[in-house]
Amino acid sequence: METFINGKPLQAMLDTVADTVYMTKELADEVSLSYTKEKGYLKGVNARSLPIEGVAQDALIQIGQWKGKADITVAPLDDKKFYLGIDFLDTVKEVLFLIRTPCASWKWGNLVSSL
C-alpha cells in the first residue's frame, strides 16, 4: 500500500503476523529517517536472530488521508523493505478495508476510523 514517510512515497506491506513496524536500514537512509541506535534482535520465521539497527521514535506516517506517528524498528529484512505490523493498527485504532474494483481486482481502500 502506498505510504509516505517524511513526505516521500514508498510501498508498505501490511503483515498481521509482524508485531511492529519494520524498515530496512537502506530504505530508512533513502527517506532520511533518523533513528537512535538500540540493542535488540529480530527473529523471523525460519530465520536466525539478527541485531536491529535502531528505532525511529514517533516517525510521521501517512496512508491515504490518515496521518500519525509510530515507532519504526530499523532492521535487516529478508523480503520486503517496509512492514506495518498488527500493533501499528492497534496503536492508531484504525482498520483497513479492501475495495473490489470494476475490473474484478482488489486494491486497498483508505484507512477509516474504527467504531
N, C-alpha and C positions, 0 to 999 in steps of 0.2 A: 504494500500500500504506500502511496506517496506520502512522505513525511518531510517536515522541514526542521532542521537543526541549525540554529544560528542563521536562519533565513535561507539556508542552502537546501535545495531539494534532494532527497535520496529515497531509496526504496527500503521499507522495513518489512520484516516477516513477523506476523503475529504467531507466537508459539505458546500455546496454552500449557505446554509441558515445562517451558522455561520459567524459572522462578522470579526473574527480574529483567531489567533492560540491559542488553549486552551490545557492545560495538567493538569492532576491531581497532587496534591502535592506528592502522593505516587510514581507516575512514575517519577516526577522531582527528587525526592530523589534517586530513583533507578538508574537513569542515571547520577547522580551527576550534575544536572543542577542548577547553582547558580542563585538566583533571589533576587530582592530587594522587601521588604515588601512595599506594596502600598495599599491605600484605594480605594475601588471601589466595585461594585456589578455586579453579573452575574444573568441575568434573562432568564431562558429557557422557552420554550413554555409549557404552563400548569404547571408551577412550580413557587415556590416563589423565591424572590430575595435572593441570598446568597452572603456573602462577599468573595472577591477574596483573595488569599494568597499573591500574588505579581506578579511582571513581570520580566522575564529574558530578558534583553536588548541584541540585536544582538547575539542571540544564533546561533551556527553553525548547519545548517541542510543540509543533503544530501539525495536526492531522485534520484535513478539511477545515471546517470553521472553528474547531476546538483548539485552544492554546492553553498551555500549562507548563508546569515544571516537574521534572522527575530526575532521580539519580540514575546515572548511566555507568555501568561497570565496563571498563575498557579491558579487554582480554583477548587472547588468541581464540579464534573460532574456526571451525572446520569448513563450513559450507557457506552460509550467508554472512554478510558483513554487519547486519544490524537486526537484532531481535527485540520485539516487545513481548515481555513475559506476562503471565497472567496477573501477577501482583501489580503490574502497571495499570491494568483495567480496574483492579480493586482500589488502588490508590486514588485514581481520578474519578471513581464512581461513574464510569461511562460504559456503554456497551457498543459493540459493532454489529452492524447488520448487513446481510447480503442482499443485493438487488438483482433481480433477473432482468436482463436487458432484452430488447425486442429481438435480437439475433440469437436468443436462447443461450447466451453465455452468462456467466456470473461475474460480478465485479463488487468491490467493496463500496458500501454506502458511507455516509458521513457518520461521525461519532454522534450519538444522541444521548442525552441525559437519561439515566435510569430512573425508574419510578420510585 
